[in-house]
Amino acid sequence: MILGITGSFGAGKGAVVDYLVGQKGFVHFAARTFLIDEITRRSLPVDRDSMASVANELRAQHGPTYVMEELLKQAEASEKDAVIESLRAKAEVTFIQQEGGIVLGVDATPEIRFARVIKRASETDHVTFEKWVEQEKKEMNSSDPAKQDIFGALKLSDVIIENDGTIEELHQKLDEFLEQFA
């Protein structure tokens, strides 16, 4: 099974991946890791702006599904159930679906998502609420298929899980999802 994960900032995509890898035996392939490797190679700061800029540039140069194409090659070579995180453009979602994958969207209210972002404190998450909202707006509803559109990608998901509850509730929703699609 190839499972693509999309969702809004701080919605719990990482928690979904952790569960799938740790409890269900999936292998993880991350767009974030792919992009950080490229950002580092270019000697740019590792932050959300660099990630969006580099991802958009790669999509513009190589096509709107380039990052997903590269990750899908790795996933298929693993010959195991694989989770590809995180689809950020409508073209990426469509590509994974056309290649036989299932796309799972993860969402939560903005207040819950921002609290999670601050708590995880990754290198791209040192921002104020205002900056976070600004970044999120820049990455939504783009008319350019080579640019990020997280909410457009989310809308194209095969299933969307609302992750506004406990981790146990999320795990239960994931088990129900896997029963339906596995």
TORVEX-220141 format. One record per residue (C-alpha): residue in three letters; x, z, y. Coordinates in Angstrom, 3 decimals. Last residue first. Layout:
N
residu=Ala; x=X; z=Z; y=Y
...
***
This chain:
182
residu=Ala; x=-6.103; z=3.266; y=-1.881
residu=Phe; x=-8.634; z=2.501; y=0.861
residu=Gln; x=-11.585; z=4.899; y=0.475
residu=Glu; x=-9.773; z=7.684; y=-1.332
residu=Leu; x=-6.919; z=7.349; y=1.164
residu=Phe; x=-9.299; z=7.846; y=4.116
residu=Glu; x=-10.891; z=10.898; y=2.507
residu=Asp; x=-7.435; z=12.391; y=1.885
residu=Leu; x=-6.498; z=11.640; y=5.497
residu=Lys; x=-9.628; z=13.366; y=6.803
residu=Gln; x=-8.819; z=16.421; y=4.661
residu=His; x=-5.240; z=16.449; y=5.964
residu=Leu; x=-6.507; z=16.335; y=9.544
residu=Glu; x=-8.865; z=19.237; y=8.853
residu=Glu; x=-5.958; z=21.224; y=7.432
residu=Ile; x=-3.883; z=20.439; y=10.524
residu=Thr; x=-6.645; z=21.932; y=12.632
residu=Gly; x=-9.026; z=20.048; y=14.867
residu=Asp; x=-9.025; z=17.326; y=17.533
residu=Asn; x=-7.513; z=14.590; y=15.350
residu=Glu; x=-10.221; z=11.939; y=15.553
residu=Ile; x=-9.410; z=9.495; y=12.763
residu=Ile; x=-9.896; z=5.811; y=13.499
residu=Val; x=-10.374; z=3.327; y=10.628
residu=Asp; x=-9.574; z=-0.393; y=10.293
residu=Ser; x=-7.792; z=-0.218; y=13.639
residu=Leu; x=-8.591; z=-2.899; y=16.242
residu=Lys; x=-9.722; z=-0.339; y=18.857
residu=Leu; x=-6.422; z=1.541; y=18.517
residu=Ala; x=-4.433; z=-1.602; y=19.255
residu=Gly; x=-6.434; z=-2.154; y=22.445
residu=Phe; x=-5.887; z=1.493; y=23.323
residu=Ile; x=-2.155; z=1.223; y=22.775
residu=Asp; x=-1.731; z=-2.014; y=24.685
residu=Gln; x=1.984; z=-2.731; y=24.783
residu=Lys; x=3.202; z=-6.062; y=26.020
residu=Ala; x=3.789; z=-9.361; y=24.204
residu=Pro; x=0.041; z=-10.002; y=23.918
residu=Asp; x=-0.234; z=-10.059; y=27.752
residu=Ser; x=-3.750; z=-9.016; y=28.845
residu=Ser; x=-2.669; z=-5.396; y=28.846
residu=Asn; x=-5.312; z=-2.777; y=28.109
residu=Met; x=-3.042; z=0.242; y=27.909
residu=Glu; x=0.663; z=0.946; y=28.193
residu=Lys; x=0.940; z=1.345; y=31.947
residu=Lys; x=-2.013; z=3.771; y=31.893
residu=Glu; x=-0.203; z=5.955; y=29.337
residu=Gln; x=2.901; z=6.103; y=31.493
residu=Glu; x=0.862; z=7.159; y=34.550
residu=Val; x=-1.002; z=9.818; y=32.530
residu=Trp; x=2.340; z=11.188; y=31.289
residu=Lys; x=3.767; z=11.147; y=34.822
residu=Glu; x=0.769; z=13.169; y=36.080
residu=Phe; x=0.943; z=15.610; y=33.150
residu=Thr; x=4.607; z=16.186; y=33.943
residu=Val; x=7.277; z=14.680; y=31.761
residu=His; x=10.005; z=15.606; y=29.277
residu=Asp; x=8.424; z=13.732; y=26.368
residu=Thr; x=10.830; z=10.858; y=25.666
residu=Glu; x=13.678; z=13.024; y=24.302
residu=Ser; x=11.231; z=14.961; y=22.138
residu=Ala; x=9.580; z=18.137; y=23.430
residu=Arg; x=7.131; z=18.610; y=20.518
residu=Lys; x=5.164; z=21.235; y=22.493
residu=Ile; x=4.853; z=19.142; y=25.656
residu=Val; x=3.484; z=16.173; y=23.718
residu=Arg; x=1.090; z=18.407; y=21.777
residu=Ala; x=-0.354; z=19.892; y=24.985
residu=Phe; x=-0.710; z=16.352; y=26.371
residu=Arg; x=-2.672; z=15.235; y=23.287
residu=Ile; x=-5.052; z=18.198; y=23.358
residu=Glu; x=-5.857; z=17.608; y=27.029
residu=Pro; x=-6.206; z=13.841; y=26.558
residu=Thr; x=-8.763; z=14.228; y=23.731
residu=Ala; x=-7.637; z=13.074; y=20.302
residu=Asp; x=-6.807; z=9.771; y=18.573
residu=Val; x=-5.323; z=8.398; y=15.366
residu=Gly; x=-5.785; z=4.808; y=14.232
residu=Leu; x=-5.183; z=3.700; y=10.659
residu=Val; x=-4.277; z=0.084; y=10.006
residu=Ile; x=-4.493; z=-1.291; y=6.465
residu=Gly; x=-1.960; z=-3.843; y=5.297
residu=Gly; x=-2.610; z=-7.206; y=3.683
residu=Glu; x=-0.248; z=-9.325; y=5.807
residu=Gln; x=-3.169; z=-10.316; y=8.043
residu=Gln; x=-3.851; z=-6.614; y=8.703
residu=Ile; x=-0.229; z=-5.955; y=9.643
residu=Phe; x=-0.236; z=-8.981; y=11.982
residu=Thr; x=-3.568; z=-8.045; y=13.582
residu=Val; x=-2.277; z=-4.573; y=14.384
residu=Glu; x=0.962; z=-5.950; y=15.806
residu=Ala; x=-0.904; z=-8.543; y=17.904
residu=Lys; x=-3.043; z=-5.773; y=19.415
residu=Ala; x=0.054; z=-3.957; y=20.599
residu=Arg; x=1.477; z=-0.473; y=20.007
residu=Leu; x=1.760; z=-0.144; y=16.226
residu=Ser; x=3.631; z=3.030; y=15.397
residu=Glu; x=4.592; z=3.863; y=12.637
residu=Ile; x=4.765; z=1.862; y=9.430
residu=Val; x=3.698; z=3.803; y=6.348
residu=Ala; x=4.840; z=2.557; y=2.980
residu=Asp; x=3.626; z=2.850; y=-0.601
residu=Lys; x=6.650; z=1.815; y=-2.606
residu=Glu; x=8.448; z=-1.492; y=-3.291
residu=Ser; x=11.110; z=-0.517; y=-0.714
residu=Ala; x=11.716; z=-4.192; y=0.083
residu=Glu; x=8.133; z=-4.478; y=1.311
residu=Ala; x=8.683; z=-1.666; y=3.806
residu=Gln; x=11.956; z=-3.118; y=5.105
residu=Lys; x=10.398; z=-6.554; y=5.632
residu=Leu; x=7.373; z=-4.860; y=7.243
residu=Leu; x=9.668; z=-3.080; y=9.708
residu=Glu; x=11.245; z=-6.349; y=10.860
residu=Glu; x=7.887; z=-8.112; y=11.159
residu=Met; x=6.470; z=-5.082; y=12.975
residu=Val; x=9.212; z=-5.242; y=15.611
residu=Tyr; x=8.772; z=-9.007; y=16.049
residu=Thr; x=4.959; z=-9.081; y=16.263
residu=Pro; x=4.588; z=-10.305; y=19.862
residu=Gly; x=7.226; z=-13.002; y=19.527
residu=His; x=11.015; z=-13.001; y=19.555
residu=Gln; x=11.940; z=-12.924; y=23.253
residu=Ala; x=8.692; z=-11.524; y=24.757
residu=Arg; x=8.241; z=-9.038; y=21.898
residu=Leu; x=11.856; z=-7.893; y=22.215
residu=Glu; x=11.413; z=-7.487; y=25.986
residu=Asn; x=8.184; z=-5.496; y=25.578
residu=Ala; x=9.855; z=-3.197; y=23.059
residu=Val; x=12.875; z=-2.776; y=25.338
residu=Ser; x=10.722; z=-1.918; y=28.370
residu=Ala; x=8.373; z=0.402; y=26.493
residu=Met; x=11.234; z=2.308; y=24.856
residu=Ser; x=13.226; z=2.406; y=28.082
residu=Asp; x=10.236; z=3.892; y=29.951
residu=Arg; x=9.598; z=6.406; y=27.163
residu=Asp; x=13.138; z=7.761; y=27.309
residu=Val; x=16.466; z=7.160; y=25.603
residu=Pro; x=18.607; z=6.158; y=28.567
residu=Leu; x=20.165; z=2.719; y=28.140
residu=Ser; x=23.524; z=2.007; y=26.501
residu=Arg; x=22.287; z=-1.318; y=25.048
residu=Arg; x=23.109; z=-0.272; y=21.475
residu=Thr; x=21.384; z=3.053; y=22.214
residu=Ile; x=18.220; z=1.245; y=23.299
residu=Glu; x=18.338; z=-0.941; y=20.156
residu=Asp; x=18.734; z=2.065; y=17.823
residu=Ile; x=16.024; z=3.867; y=19.789
residu=Leu; x=13.750; z=0.856; y=19.251
residu=Phe; x=14.091; z=0.793; y=15.449
residu=Thr; x=13.744; z=4.578; y=15.302
residu=Arg; x=10.560; z=4.445; y=17.420
residu=Ala; x=9.189; z=1.519; y=15.402
residu=Ala; x=9.310; z=3.851; y=12.428
residu=Phe; x=9.401; z=3.040; y=8.705
residu=His; x=8.317; z=5.887; y=6.420
residu=Val; x=8.152; z=5.815; y=2.608
residu=Phe; x=4.914; z=7.223; y=1.167
residu=Gly; x=4.983; z=9.897; y=-1.545
residu=Lys; x=1.546; z=11.448; y=-0.893
residu=Gln; x=2.409; z=15.004; y=0.123
residu=Gly; x=5.606; z=14.781; y=2.161
residu=Val; x=5.504; z=11.130; y=3.222
residu=Leu; x=1.767; z=10.878; y=3.866
residu=Tyr; x=1.621; z=14.360; y=5.376
residu=Asp; x=4.603; z=13.832; y=7.675
residu=Val; x=3.234; z=10.421; y=8.703
residu=Val; x=-0.120; z=11.890; y=9.721
residu=Ala; x=1.596; z=14.706; y=11.616
residu=Gly; x=3.738; z=12.105; y=13.383
residu=Lys; x=0.680; z=10.082; y=14.386
residu=Gly; x=-0.881; z=13.237; y=15.807
residu=Ala; x=-2.664; z=12.093; y=18.962
residu=Gly; x=0.311; z=12.869; y=21.195
residu=Phe; x=0.269; z=9.471; y=22.929
residu=Ser; x=-2.634; z=7.346; y=21.657
residu=Gly; x=-2.823; z=5.841; y=18.246
residu=Thr; x=-1.475; z=3.379; y=15.743
residu=Ile; x=-0.374; z=3.751; y=12.136
residu=Gly; x=0.161; z=0.834; y=9.778
residu=Leu; x=-0.341; z=1.423; y=6.067
residu=Ile; x=1.215; z=-0.877; y=3.491
residu=Met; x=0.000; z=0.000; y=0.000
***
